[in-house]
Amino acid sequence: LARLEGDKESLILQVSVLTDQVEAQGEKIRDLEICLEGHQLKLNATEEMLQQELLSRTSLETQKLDLMAEVSDLKIKLVGMEKEQSEYEEKQNKAESVVNLISELQEQMCRLQLEINSRIQERKSQDRKSSVTPNGPQSSPTSVGLLQELRHLKIKVEELENERNQYEWKLKATKAEIAQLQEQLALKDAEIERLQCQLSRTSSHSEVAERGKRRGIPLIFFNWDSIYNFKELFLFSRNIYFFPYKINMDGTVVSDDLSPLSLGMDSGPQSPLSLENRKSPKGIKKIWGKIRRTQSGNFPADDLGLAEFRRGGLRATAGPRLSRSKETKGQKSDYNAPFAQWSTERVCNWLEDFGLGQYVIFARQWVTSGHTLLTATPQDMEKEMGIKHPLHRKKLVLAIKSINTKQDEKSAQLDHIWVTRWLDDIGLPQYKDQFHESRVDGRMLQYLTVNDLLFLKVTSQLHHLSIKCAIHVLHINSFNPHCLRRRPVEESNVSPSEVVQWSNHRVMEWLRSVDLAEYAPNLRGSGVHGGLIILEPRFNGDTLAMLLNIPPQKTLLRRHLTTNFNVLIGPETQQEKRDITESTAYTPLTTTAKVRPKKLGFSHFGNLRKKKFDESKDYVCPMDTNPGATNGTQKNYTGYKGLSPLTDRELDQVGQTD
């Protein structure tokens, strides 16, 4: 009984100890629940901050795209102002000659005035001696002739004075336009700095983004690469946004040493914007400034309006064609004359507007009229005008051929500056320098050959296909400069006829819409656009995944991309691509495949001289292709089909290197 009593007491003691432990554990549990509630509140607040961050990032991306478009427009304006600067300097000699002529005429007028006064005094003295003398009638015609000559000289001096006044009006208007453009550049620079500061502040929330990623929140909307690229754009704009013109207190318009490389385009040794054309202003510039170019060398009396000069007079856009001042009756008759009757000066002005101003010096010595160019051969152009660049010769030959045949080609309206923007749209900005240096315009795109692309250092097979499909899209749209779609619009069901007009940026926007935003920046410089996606039968979802650098082991991601890609191109195009893939002659597209010139045997050398310049089989995108329907049915985008880029004839030029 005593032992049981002892056990009972020990058990009671153990129960009391366990009761105390349970109470302590309960208090700990309550504390942990309170902490859990606090962490849950913090997590909810963090998620709200993340959502706000996503919204702000989206708005910043939109503002960034708008600013990029405005920056490109301002860069184009700077190119135009630089070209005008070179033209102003060429006009300096003419202005100096006008001033010298005015001074000479004034001196001559003074001498004649003195001579006439002396003659009048002599005649008065003779009249006093005798009222009628035989010498009077003889001296009268001489005096009358001198008076008439004096009147003519006075009229000439007045005309030259009027011309000088007009020059001064033009200079004032030019300075006003330059000041306005400078203000716009300053505003855009400040806007870019503000956005850059906002982006730098938002980067401090990267830890919050990582926490959200651990919670399972998808971060595909965070396009960090685009932010870094925007930073590069900002640094580039800081180099661009210094104004190449400054106005001194004496009214002189001075050009800083602005190289074409600062605009992202290397004009090369043959560029008309060479350093030779940018000399320090001196002499007559200190009085009149720089005078804009005209066809006849003088300005009409009715062209004095500042508003007309600012908009519609001198260049208001970045195209290569300068608007001229209003012509007099004699000039109008000269403008209506055919090209063969053009004067040397007008032909030289045409060459400058055409982008070949570096050859004007030799053209002045060789060209006597427009007929000289119309009858010139490429060998004559190389020998007499010094055009060593083969694409410059081709550009001039194509233009002269169009004049001879009187063909009104839509592609002729697209200048070489537009082509550089077009390369951005199709995703090949890395070739802008070569294309700009070669002055490739819309007409040259129409007659571009594989050898021309190789000369332009375009060796990638995929890039050849991209350019070929892009030219095909231009053909179908009659070389409409606005045929490509750069921005997404509200569209539920997109047809292939709309996708074929997508630019490279629009394809990247589509990738973001299908939750692949982190891979979208990989398409920069790839040459992928809507025309390549639809028109190239060998371009499929696997090709796009390879260009996006999606690893092969990510099968779910590749399957997601392929599904959305097939929905985008439609069932008919998907079936065509599947048929090509299942054919025995199918070779997949790779990013390493190169295009090499076709090796000619000894039997081909005799036929080289027989080849014509306009042989269509050498073109990258032949113009005589008849688009047909597939399987006998007419599709709503069948106009874009029927041309397989890089046909079997050209495949023997292609060598694939791993």
C-alpha positions in Angstrom: 0.0 0.0 0.0 2.9 2.4 0.8 4.4 1.6 -2.6 1.2 2.4 -4.3 0.9 5.6 -2.4 4.4 6.6 -3.6 3.6 5.7 -7.2 0.4 7.8 -6.9 2.4 10.8 -5.7 4.9 10.5 -8.4 2.2 10.2 -11.1 0.5 13.3 -9.6 3.9 15.1 -9.8 4.3 14.0 -13.5 0.8 15.2 -14.4 1.5 18.6 -12.9 4.8 18.8 -14.9 3.1 17.8 -18.1 0.3 20.2 -17.5 2.8 23.1 -17.2 4.5 21.9 -20.4 1.1 21.8 -22.3 0.4 25.4 -21.1 3.8 26.5 -22.3 3.3 24.9 -25.7 -0.1 26.5 -26.0 1.4 29.9 -25.5 4.1 29.2 -28.1 1.4 28.1 -30.5 -0.6 31.3 -30.0 2.6 33.4 -30.5 3.3 31.5 -33.7 -0.2 32.1 -35.0 0.2 35.8 -34.4 3.5 35.8 -36.3 1.9 33.9 -39.1 -0.9 36.4 -39.4 1.6 39.2 -39.5 3.6 37.5 -42.2 0.4 36.8 -44.2 -0.4 40.5 -44.1 3.2 41.4 -45.2 2.8 38.8 -48.0 -0.4 40.4 -49.2 1.1 43.8 -49.1 4.1 42.5 -51.1 1.8 41.0 -53.7 0.0 44.3 -54.1 3.3 46.1 -54.5 4.3 43.6 -57.1 1.1 44.2 -59.1 1.6 47.9 -58.9 5.2 47.4 -60.1 3.9 45.4 -63.1 1.5 48.1 -64.0 4.1 50.8 -63.7 6.6 48.7 -65.7 4.0 48.3 -68.5 3.4 52.0 -68.6 7.1 52.7 -68.7 7.6 50.3 -71.5 4.8 52.0 -73.5 6.4 55.4 -72.9 9.8 53.9 -73.9 8.4 52.7 -77.2 6.9 56.1 -78.0 10.1 57.9 -77.1 12.1 55.5 -79.3 9.9 56.4 -82.2 10.3 60.1 -81.5 14.1 59.6 -81.2 14.3 57.9 -84.6 12.3 60.8 -86.1 14.6 63.4 -84.6 17.7 61.5 -85.8 16.2 61.6 -89.3 15.8 65.3 -88.9 19.4 65.6 -87.9 20.5 63.8 -91.0 18.5 66.2 -93.1 19.9 69.2 -91.3 23.5 67.9 -91.8 22.8 67.5 -95.5 21.5 71.1 -95.7 24.6 72.2 -93.9 26.8 70.8 -96.6 24.6 72.5 -99.2 24.8 75.8 -97.5 28.6 75.6 -97.6 28.5 74.9 -101.3 26.3 78.0 -101.8 29.0 80.2 -100.1 31.0 80.7 -103.3 28.0 81.8 -105.2 27.1 84.4 -102.5 30.7 85.7 -102.5 30.6 86.1 -106.3 27.3 88.0 -105.9 28.9 90.4 -103.4 31.9 90.9 -105.7 29.7 91.6 -108.6 27.7 94.2 -106.6 30.9 96.0 -105.6 32.2 96.0 -109.2 28.9 97.3 -110.5 28.9 100.0 -107.9 32.5 101.1 -108.8 31.6 101.0 -112.5 28.5 103.1 -111.8 30.5 105.7 -109.9 33.0 105.9 -112.8 30.2 106.3 -115.3 28.5 108.9 -113.1 31.7 111.0 -112.9 32.2 110.6 -116.7 28.6 111.7 -117.4 28.9 114.7 -115.1 32.1 115.8 -116.8 30.4 115.4 -120.2 27.5 117.4 -119.0 29.7 120.2 -117.7 31.6 120.2 -121.1 28.3 120.4 -123.0 27.0 123.2 -120.8 30.2 125.2 -121.4 29.9 124.6 -125.1 26.3 125.7 -125.0 27.2 128.9 -123.4 29.7 129.7 -126.1 27.4 128.9 -129.0 23.8 128.0 -129.1 24.1 125.9 -132.3 27.4 124.0 -133.0 28.0 121.0 -135.2 29.6 119.1 -132.3 26.4 119.2 -130.2 24.5 116.6 -132.1 27.5 114.3 -132.2 28.0 114.3 -128.4 24.3 113.8 -127.6 24.1 110.1 -128.6 27.2 109.3 -126.5 25.7 110.9 -123.5 22.3 109.2 -124.1 24.0 105.8 -124.4 25.9 106.4 -121.1 22.7 107.3 -119.4 21.0 104.2 -120.6 23.9 102.1 -119.5 23.7 103.8 -116.1 20.0 103.0 -115.8 20.7 99.3 -116.6 23.4 99.2 -114.0 21.1 100.7 -111.4 18.5 98.1 -112.2 21.1 95.4 -111.9 22.2 96.7 -108.5 18.7 96.9 -107.3 18.0 93.3 -108.3 21.1 92.2 -106.5 20.1 94.1 -103.4 16.7 92.5 -103.5 18.4 89.1 -103.8 20.5 89.8 -100.8 17.5 90.9 -98.8 15.8 87.6 -99.8 18.9 85.7 -98.6 18.7 87.4 -95.3 15.0 86.5 -94.9 15.9 82.9 -95.7 18.6 82.9 -93.1 16.4 84.3 -90.4 13.8 81.6 -91.1 16.5 78.9 -91.0 17.7 80.1 -87.7 14.2 80.1 -86.3 13.7 76.5 -87.5 17.0 75.4 -86.0 16.1 77.0 -82.6 12.7 75.2 -82.7 14.4 71.9 -83.4 16.9 72.5 -80.7 14.1 73.0 -78.1 12.5 69.8 -79.2 15.7 67.9 -78.8 16.2 69.3 -75.3 12.6 68.3 -74.3 13.1 64.8 -75.5 16.4 64.5 -73.7 14.8 65.6 -70.5 12.0 63.1 -71.0 14.5 60.2 -71.5 16.4 61.3 -68.4 13.2 61.2 -66.4 12.3 57.8 -67.6 15.8 56.5 -66.9 15.6 57.7 -63.3 12.3 56.0 -62.9 13.7 52.7 -64.2 16.7 53.0 -61.9 14.4 53.4 -58.9 12.3 50.5 -59.9 15.4 48.2 -60.1 15.7 48.5 -56.3 12.5 46.3 -56.0 14.3 43.2 -57.5 14.3 41.5 -54.1 10.5 41.8 -54.0 10.3 40.3 -57.5 12.5 37.3 -56.4 10.2 36.8 -53.4 7.2 36.8 -55.7 8.9 34.3 -57.9 9.4 31.9 -54.9 5.7 32.2 -54.2 4.9 30.9 -57.7 3.9 34.3 -59.2 5.0 34.2 -62.9 7.6 36.9 -63.8 7.4 36.6 -67.5 6.1 40.2 -67.7 9.5 41.5 -66.4 11.5 42.1 -69.5 14.8 43.0 -67.8 16.7 42.8 -71.1 14.5 45.5 -72.6 15.4 47.7 -69.7 19.1 47.3 -70.3 18.6 47.9 -74.0 16.7 51.0 -73.1 19.7 52.1 -71.1 21.9 51.6 -74.1 19.4 53.7 -76.1 19.6 56.4 -73.5 23.4 56.5 -73.6 23.3 56.5 -77.4 20.8 59.4 -77.4 23.1 61.3 -75.1 25.8 61.1 -77.8 23.3 62.1 -80.5 21.5 64.9 -78.8 24.1 67.6 -79.2 23.0 70.1 -81.8 25.2 70.2 -84.9 24.5 73.8 -85.5 25.2 76.9 -83.4 24.3 80.5 -84.2 26.9 83.1 -83.4 26.0 86.6 -82.3 26.9 88.0 -85.7 24.3 85.8 -87.4 26.7 83.1 -88.7 25.4 79.5 -88.7 28.4 77.4 -87.7 28.5 73.6 -88.0 30.2 71.5 -85.3 32.3 68.6 -86.5 29.5 66.0 -86.6 30.5 62.7 -88.0 28.0 60.5 -89.7 29.0 57.7 -87.3 27.2 59.6 -84.5 24.0 58.9 -86.4 24.6 55.2 -86.6 25.4 55.2 -90.3 29.0 55.1 -91.6 28.9 56.9 -94.9 32.4 55.7 -95.8 34.9 57.5 -98.0 32.3 58.0 -100.8 29.6 59.6 -98.7 28.4 63.0 -99.7 28.6 64.0 -96.0 32.4 63.9 -96.0 34.6 66.1 -93.9 35.6 68.1 -97.0 32.2 69.6 -97.1 32.3 70.8 -93.5 34.7 73.8 -93.5 34.8 76.7 -91.1 32.6 79.5 -92.1 34.4 82.6 -93.1 34.2 85.6 -95.5 30.7 86.4 -96.6 29.1 84.0 -94.1 29.8 86.5 -91.4 27.5 88.9 -93.2 24.8 86.7 -94.8 25.2 83.3 -93.2 24.6 80.3 -95.4 22.2 80.4 -98.3 20.0 77.4 -99.3 20.5 75.9 -102.7 18.3 76.8 -105.7 18.2 75.6 -109.2 18.9 78.9 -111.0 21.2 80.6 -108.4 18.8 83.4 -107.5 15.6 83.7 -105.6 12.3 85.0 -107.0 10.9 88.2 -105.6 7.7 86.5 -104.4 9.4 84.0 -102.1 9.7 86.1 -99.0 7.2 84.5 -96.7 8.6 82.9 -93.5 5.7 80.5 -93.2 6.2 79.2 -96.7 9.9 78.8 -96.0 9.4 76.9 -92.8 6.8 74.4 -94.1 6.9 73.4 -97.7 9.9 75.5 -98.7 13.1 74.0 -97.4 13.2 70.5 -96.1 10.4 69.6 -93.6 11.1 65.9 -93.7 14.1 63.7 -93.8 13.8 62.5 -97.4 16.6 63.1 -99.9 14.6 65.4 -102.1 14.9 69.1 -101.3 12.0 71.3 -102.2 13.0 74.2 -104.4 12.0 77.8 -104.5 9.3 79.0 -106.9 10.6 79.2 -110.5 10.5 82.1 -112.8 9.0 81.7 -116.3 12.4 80.7 -117.8 13.0 78.2 -115.1 9.6 76.6 -115.5 10.3 76.0 -119.1 13.6 74.4 -118.2 12.0 72.2 -115.6 9.5 70.9 -118.1 12.3 70.0 -120.5 13.1 66.3 -120.9 16.0 64.8 -119.1 18.2 64.8 -122.2 18.0 68.6 -122.3 18.9 69.3 -118.7 21.8 71.6 -118.1 25.0 70.5 -116.3 23.9 72.4 -113.1 20.6 70.7 -113.0 22.0 67.2 -113.5 24.5 67.9 -110.7 21.6 69.0 -108.4 19.8 65.8 -109.4 22.8 63.7 -108.4 23.0 65.4 -105.0 19.3 64.8 -104.3 19.7 61.2 -105.5 22.3 60.6 -102.8 25.4 60.6 -105.1 26.7 64.1 -104.3 30.3 62.9 -103.9 30.5 62.5 -107.7 29.3 66.0 -108.6 32.8 67.4 -109.0 33.7 64.9 -111.8 30.2 65.2 -113.3 30.6 69.0 -113.7 33.7 68.3 -115.8 32.3 65.5 -118.0 28.5 66.0 -118.2 27.4 68.6 -120.8 23.7 67.8 -120.6 21.3 65.1 -119.5 22.0 63.3 -122.8 25.5 62.5 -121.6 24.1 60.4 -118.7 21.4 58.8 -120.8 23.9 57.5 -123.3 26.6 56.6 -120.7 27.6 53.0 -120.0 28.7 51.7 -116.6 32.2 51.7 -117.9 31.9 55.4 -118.8 30.5 56.2 -115.3 33.5 54.5 -113.7 36.0 56.1 -115.9 34.7 59.7 -116.3 32.8 60.1 -113.0 35.0 57.9 -110.8 32.1 55.7 -109.6 34.1 52.7 -108.4 31.4 51.5 -106.0 29.4 48.8 -108.0 26.1 49.5 -106.2 26.4 53.2 -106.8 26.8 52.5 -110.5 23.9 50.1 -110.4 21.7 52.8 -108.6 22.5 55.3 -111.3 22.1 52.9 -114.2 18.7 51.8 -112.9 17.6 55.4 -112.6 18.7 56.3 -116.1 17.0 53.1 -117.4 13.8 54.2 -115.8 14.1 57.6 -117.4 14.8 56.1 -120.8 11.9 53.6 -120.6 9.6 56.3 -119.0 8.5 53.8 -116.3 6.8 55.2 -113.2 8.0 52.7 -110.6 6.5 53.0 -107.1 9.8 51.7 -105.6 11.6 54.8 -106.9 9.7 56.9 -104.2 11.6 55.1 -101.4 15.0 56.6 -100.7 18.0 55.1 -99.0 17.1 56.7 -95.7 13.7 54.8 -95.8 15.6 51.6 -96.5 17.6 51.9 -93.3 14.4 52.3 -91.3 13.0 49.3 -93.2 16.0 47.2 -92.1 15.0 48.0 -88.5 11.4 46.9 -89.2 12.5 43.5 -90.6 14.9 42.9 -87.7 18.2 43.4 -89.5 19.6 46.7 -88.1 23.2 45.3 -88.2 23.3 45.9 -92.0 22.2 49.6 -91.9 25.8 50.9 -92.3 26.5 48.8 -95.4 23.1 49.6 -97.0 23.4 53.4 -96.2 27.0 53.5 -97.6 25.9 51.8 -100.8 22.8 54.2 -101.0 20.4 51.2 -101.5 17.0 52.7 -102.2 13.6 51.1 -103.1 14.4 50.7 -106.7 17.6 48.8 -105.9 15.6 46.5 -103.5 13.4 45.7 -106.5 16.4 44.7 -108.6 18.6 43.3 -105.8 20.6 40.1 -106.6 22.3 37.5 -104.4 25.7 38.9 -105.3 24.6 42.3 -104.2 23.7 40.9 -100.8 27.0 39.2 -100.6 28.7 42.5 -101.5 26.7 44.1 -98.7 28.2 41.5 -96.3 24.9 39.6 -95.9 26.1 36.0 -95.8 23.6 34.3 -93.5 21.1 32.1 -95.4 18.4 33.0 -92.9 19.0 36.7 -93.5 18.8 36.2 -97.3 15.5 34.6 -96.8 14.4 37.4 -94.5 15.3 40.1 -97.0 13.7 38.1 -99.9 10.4 37.7 -98.1 10.4 41.3 -97.0 10.9 42.4 -100.6 8.1 40.1 -101.7 5.8 41.8 -99.2 6.8 45.2 -100.7 6.0 43.9 -104.2 2.5 42.8 -103.2 1.8 46.1 -101.5 3.1 48.1 -104.5 6.0 49.4 -102.4 3.8 51.2 -100.0 6.2 52.6 -97.3 3.6 52.1 -94.6 2.6 48.5 -95.3 4.4 47.0 -92.3 2.6 46.9 -88.9 4.8 48.0 -86.1 2.3 48.2 -83.2 -0.3 45.8 -81.9 -3.9 46.7 -82.3 -7.1 45.2 -80.9 -7.5 42.0 -83.0 -9.2 38.8 -81.9 -8.7 36.5 -84.9 -5.5 37.4 -86.8 -5.4 36.1 -90.4 -2.1 35.1 -92.2 -2.7 38.1 -94.6 -2.3 40.3 -91.6 0.6 38.4 -90.0 2.6 38.6 -93.2 2.8 42.4 -92.7 4.1 42.2 -89.1 7.4 43.8 -88.4 10.1 42.3 -86.1 8.9 44.4 -83.2 5.3 43.3 -83.8 6.5 39.6 -83.6 8.2 40.4 -80.3 5.0 41.8 -79.0 3.2 38.7 -80.0 5.7 36.6 -78.0 5.0 38.8 -75.0 1.3 38.2 -75.4 1.8 34.4 -75.3 3.8 34.5 -72.1 7.3 34.3 -73.7 8.4 37.8 -72.9 11.8 36.7 -71.4 12.8 35.2 -74.8 11.5 38.1 -77.0 14.7 40.1 -76.9 16.5 37.2 -78.6 14.8 38.1 -81.9 16.6 41.4 -82.2 18.9 41.2 -85.2 17.5 37.8 -86.2 15.6 39.0 -89.3 12.3 37.4 -88.1 9.2 39.2 -89.3 5.7 38.3 -90.5 6.7 37.8 -94.1 9.4 35.2 -93.2 7.0 33.4 -90.8 4.3 33.0 -93.5 6.1 32.9 -96.8 9.1 30.7 -96.0 7.8 27.1 -95.9 10.8 25.8 -94.0 10.3 28.3 -91.1 8.3 26.5 -88.4 8.0 26.4 -84.6 11.3 24.5 -84.1 13.1 27.2 -86.1 11.6 29.9 -84.0 12.5 28.1 -80.8 16.1 27.8 -82.0 16.3 31.5 -82.7 14.8 32.2 -79.3 17.5 30.1 -77.6 14.9 27.9 -75.9 16.9 24.8 -74.7 15.7 21.5 -76.2 15.2 20.0 -72.7 12.4 22.5 -72.1 9.9 20.4 -73.9 6.8 22.0 -72.3 7.9 25.5 -73.3 8.7 24.4 -76.9 5.3 22.7 -77.1 3.6 25.8 -75.9 5.5 27.9 -78.5 4.7 25.5 -81.3 1.0 25.4 -80.4 0.7 29.2 -80.4 2.8 29.4 -83.6 0.4 27.0 -85.4 -2.6 29.0 -84.3 -0.9 32.2 -85.6 -0.2 30.9 -89.1 -3.5 29.1 -89.6 -4.3 25.5 -90.7 -3.6 25.9 -94.4 -0.1 27.4 -94.0 0.5 24.8 -91.2 -0.4 22.0 -93.7 2.0 23.4 -96.3 4.8 23.6 -93.9 4.1 20.1 -92.7 4.2 18.8 -96.3 7.6 20.5 -96.9 8.9 19.0 -93.7 7.9 15.5 -94.6 9.3 15.7 -98.1 12.5 13.8 -98.9 14.4 17.0 -100.1 13.7 18.9 -96.9 16.7 20.5 -95.2 15.9 22.4 -91.9 16.8 26.0 -91.5 19.8 26.7 -89.2 21.3 29.9 -87.9 24.8 28.9 -89.1 24.0 28.3 -92.8 26.0 30.6 -95.1 25.4 31.7 -98.7 28.5 31.6 -100.9 28.9 32.7 -104.5 28.3 30.1 -107.0 31.5 28.6 -108.4 31.6 28.8 -112.2 33.4 26.3 -114.3 35.5 27.2 -117.4 32.5 26.6 -119.6 30.7 29.6 -118.0 33.3 32.2 -118.6 32.3 32.7 -122.2 28.7 33.4 -121.2 29.6 36.1 -118.7 29.6 38.9 -121.4 26.3 37.7 -122.8 24.4 38.3 -119.5 22.1 41.2 -119.5 21.9 43.7 -116.6 18.2 43.1 -116.0 18.3 39.3 -116.1 15.4 38.3 -113.7 16.8 35.0 -112.6 19.6 36.8 -110.7 17.2 38.8 -108.6 16.7 38.0 -104.9 12.9 38.4 -105.4 11.9 37.9 -109.0 9.1 40.2 -110.2 7.5 37.9 -112.7 6.4 35.2 -110.2 2.7 34.3 -110.7 1.1 33.8 -107.3 -1.2 30.9 -107.3 -3.6 29.3 -105.0 -2.8 26.2 -103.0 -4.7 23.0 -103.8 -6.9 24.8 -106.2 -8.5 27.1 -103.6 -8.1 30.8 -103.4 -7.0 32.0 -100.0 -7.5 35.4 -98.5 -3.8 35.9 -98.5 -3.0 34.0 -101.7 -1.4 37.2 -103.1 1.5 36.7 -100.7 2.0 33.0 -101.6 3.5 31.5 -104.6 7.1 32.6 -104.0 9.4 30.3 -102.1 12.4 32.3 -101.1 15.7 30.7 -102.1 14.5 28.4 -104.9 16.1 25.1 -105.9 18.1 27.1 -108.5 19.8 29.0 -105.7 20.3 26.1 -103.3 23.5 25.1 -105.1 25.0 28.4 -103.9 24.3 27.6 -100.3 26.9 25.9 -98.1 26.0 25.0 -94.6 28.6 25.3 -91.9 28.1 24.2 -88.4 
